[in-house]
Amino acid sequence: MARTLTPSPTDRSMWRRLLRHVHPDQGGDHDLFIWTNSIMELVAGDGLEPLPREAKRDPPRHPSTGERLDYMEAFNRADSFDGLTRAAVMYAEELPEPYASLLRMLRDCQEVGPDDIALHRQQNQGATYRTLAAIGHRAKMSGEERTRWYRICEGIPLSQRHAGHIMAKLQERAA
């Protein structure tokens, strides 16, 4: 099959030519003209669209953050981020130290709305193992204790927002 080079679908001059041919004043059909104009706006638009405010403020994704906890079932276990947080704090009562005190640090971790883009995204994705390891090291856990810490966090599951909140509390405590 031979290919012919053609202008891009967003080429305004080609759209003007097409609209001229289907325009009712040139013998075209009124409904076809309206439909073609709608297709042109959909495909070519009427100029460059500015980025939405959120996209400009959205921090870049960092592939170096490592693997994350599976967070797919999180909202099947609780109805909201606050519900997950309450469940984690309640679960702390059943755990020995150092895990219980770490989970109790979530008592004042509040859900944020979509206006706070970075935190909202963090509360809707699983914690990275890198962050959980950093918490374990800061809490002076042994390798075996860190492994158990990962399993506890997987069972809840903790979000990146939860892990960041715990890490911030540990840093405050150390200062």
C-alpha positions as CSV (number, residue, x, y, z in Angstrom):
1,M,0.0,0.0,0.0
2,A,1.5,3.3,-1.0
3,R,1.5,6.1,1.6
4,T,1.0,9.7,0.7
5,L,2.5,12.4,2.9
6,T,-0.3,14.5,4.3
7,P,-0.5,17.5,6.7
8,S,-1.1,16.8,10.4
9,P,-4.7,16.4,11.6
10,T,-4.2,19.6,13.5
11,D,-3.2,21.6,10.4
12,R,-5.5,24.7,10.5
13,S,-5.2,25.4,6.7
14,M,-6.6,21.9,5.9
15,W,-9.5,22.4,8.3
16,R,-10.3,25.8,6.7
17,R,-10.3,24.1,3.2
18,L,-12.6,21.3,4.4
19,L,-15.0,23.8,6.1
20,R,-15.1,25.9,3.0
21,H,-16.2,22.8,1.0
22,V,-19.0,21.8,3.4
23,H,-20.2,25.3,4.2
24,P,-23.9,25.9,3.1
25,D,-23.0,29.1,1.2
26,Q,-20.7,26.9,-1.0
27,G,-23.4,24.3,-1.7
28,G,-22.6,22.2,1.3
29,D,-24.9,20.8,4.0
30,H,-25.6,22.8,7.1
31,D,-25.6,19.8,9.5
32,L,-22.4,18.5,7.9
33,F,-20.8,21.9,8.4
34,I,-21.7,22.0,12.1
35,W,-20.5,18.4,12.6
36,T,-17.2,19.1,10.8
37,N,-16.7,22.2,12.9
38,S,-17.2,20.2,16.1
39,I,-14.7,17.6,14.9
40,M,-12.2,20.3,14.1
41,E,-12.5,21.8,17.6
42,L,-12.0,18.3,19.1
43,V,-9.0,17.4,16.9
44,A,-7.3,20.7,16.3
45,G,-8.7,22.8,19.1
46,D,-8.7,26.6,18.9
47,G,-5.1,27.1,20.1
48,L,-2.7,25.8,22.6
49,E,-4.5,24.7,25.8
50,P,-2.8,26.0,28.9
51,L,-1.8,23.3,31.5
52,P,-4.3,23.0,34.3
53,R,-3.1,24.6,37.5
54,E,-2.8,21.2,39.2
55,A,-0.5,19.8,36.4
56,K,1.9,22.7,36.9
57,R,2.2,22.1,40.7
58,D,2.2,18.3,40.5
59,P,5.7,17.2,41.5
60,P,7.4,14.8,39.1
61,R,7.3,11.1,39.6
62,H,10.4,9.7,41.1
63,P,11.2,6.2,39.7
64,S,13.9,5.8,42.3
65,T,11.5,5.6,45.2
66,G,11.4,1.8,44.8
67,E,8.6,-0.8,45.2
68,R,5.5,0.1,47.0
69,L,3.1,-1.7,49.3
70,D,0.1,-3.0,47.4
71,Y,-2.6,-0.4,48.0
72,M,-5.3,-1.8,45.7
73,E,-7.5,-3.2,48.4
74,A,-7.0,-0.4,50.9
75,F,-10.4,1.2,50.5
76,N,-12.1,-2.1,50.6
77,R,-10.9,-2.3,54.2
78,A,-12.0,1.2,55.2
79,D,-14.3,3.8,53.6
80,S,-11.7,6.6,53.6
81,F,-8.2,7.6,54.4
82,D,-9.3,8.6,57.9
83,G,-10.8,5.2,58.3
84,L,-7.6,3.5,57.4
85,T,-5.7,5.7,59.8
86,R,-8.1,4.9,62.6
87,A,-7.7,1.2,61.8
88,A,-3.9,1.5,62.0
89,V,-4.1,3.3,65.3
90,M,-6.5,0.7,66.7
91,Y,-4.2,-2.1,65.5
92,A,-1.4,-0.6,67.5
93,E,-3.1,-1.7,70.7
94,E,-2.5,-5.4,69.6
95,L,1.2,-5.0,68.8
96,P,4.3,-5.0,70.8
97,E,6.9,-2.2,70.7
98,P,8.4,-0.7,68.7
99,Y,5.5,-1.2,66.2
100,A,2.8,0.1,68.5
101,S,4.4,3.4,69.2
102,L,5.0,4.0,65.5
103,L,1.4,3.4,64.5
104,R,0.2,5.6,67.4
105,M,2.0,8.5,65.8
106,L,-0.8,8.4,63.2
107,R,-3.4,9.7,65.6
108,D,-3.1,13.3,64.2
109,C,-2.7,12.3,60.6
110,Q,-5.7,13.9,58.9
111,E,-7.1,13.3,55.4
112,V,-6.6,16.1,52.9
113,G,-8.6,17.0,49.8
114,P,-7.5,17.2,46.2
115,D,-6.4,20.8,46.6
116,D,-3.2,19.6,48.3
117,I,-2.0,17.6,45.3
118,A,1.2,16.0,46.7
119,L,-0.4,14.9,50.0
120,H,-3.6,13.7,48.3
121,R,-1.6,11.6,45.9
122,Q,0.5,10.2,48.8
123,Q,-2.6,9.1,50.7
124,N,-3.8,7.2,47.6
125,Q,-0.7,5.1,47.0
126,G,1.1,2.5,49.1
127,A,4.2,3.4,51.1
128,T,7.5,2.6,49.6
129,Y,9.7,-0.1,51.2
130,R,12.5,2.5,51.1
131,T,10.5,4.8,53.4
132,L,9.5,1.9,55.7
133,A,13.1,0.9,55.9
134,A,14.1,4.4,56.8
135,I,11.5,4.4,59.6
136,G,12.9,1.0,60.8
137,H,16.4,2.3,60.9
138,R,15.4,5.5,62.7
139,A,13.5,3.4,65.2
140,K,16.7,1.2,65.6
141,M,15.0,-2.0,64.5
142,S,17.0,-5.1,63.8
143,G,16.7,-6.7,60.4
144,E,14.2,-9.2,61.7
145,E,12.1,-6.5,63.3
146,R,12.1,-4.5,60.0
147,T,10.9,-7.5,58.2
148,R,8.0,-7.8,60.6
149,W,7.4,-4.1,60.3
150,Y,7.0,-4.5,56.5
151,R,4.5,-7.3,57.1
152,I,2.5,-5.2,59.5
153,C,2.4,-2.3,57.1
154,E,1.4,-4.6,54.2
155,G,-1.5,-5.9,56.4
156,I,-2.9,-2.5,57.2
157,P,-1.9,-1.2,54.4
158,L,0.0,2.0,55.1
159,S,0.0,4.7,52.5
160,Q,3.0,6.9,51.6
161,R,1.3,9.7,53.5
162,H,1.1,7.5,56.6
163,A,4.8,6.6,56.3
164,G,5.8,10.2,55.7
165,H,3.8,11.3,58.8
166,I,5.6,8.7,61.0
167,M,9.0,9.7,59.6
168,A,8.3,13.4,60.3
169,K,7.3,12.5,63.9
170,L,10.5,10.5,64.3
171,Q,12.5,13.4,63.0
172,E,10.7,15.9,65.4
173,R,11.4,13.5,68.3
174,A,15.2,13.3,67.4
175,A,15.5,17.2,67.1
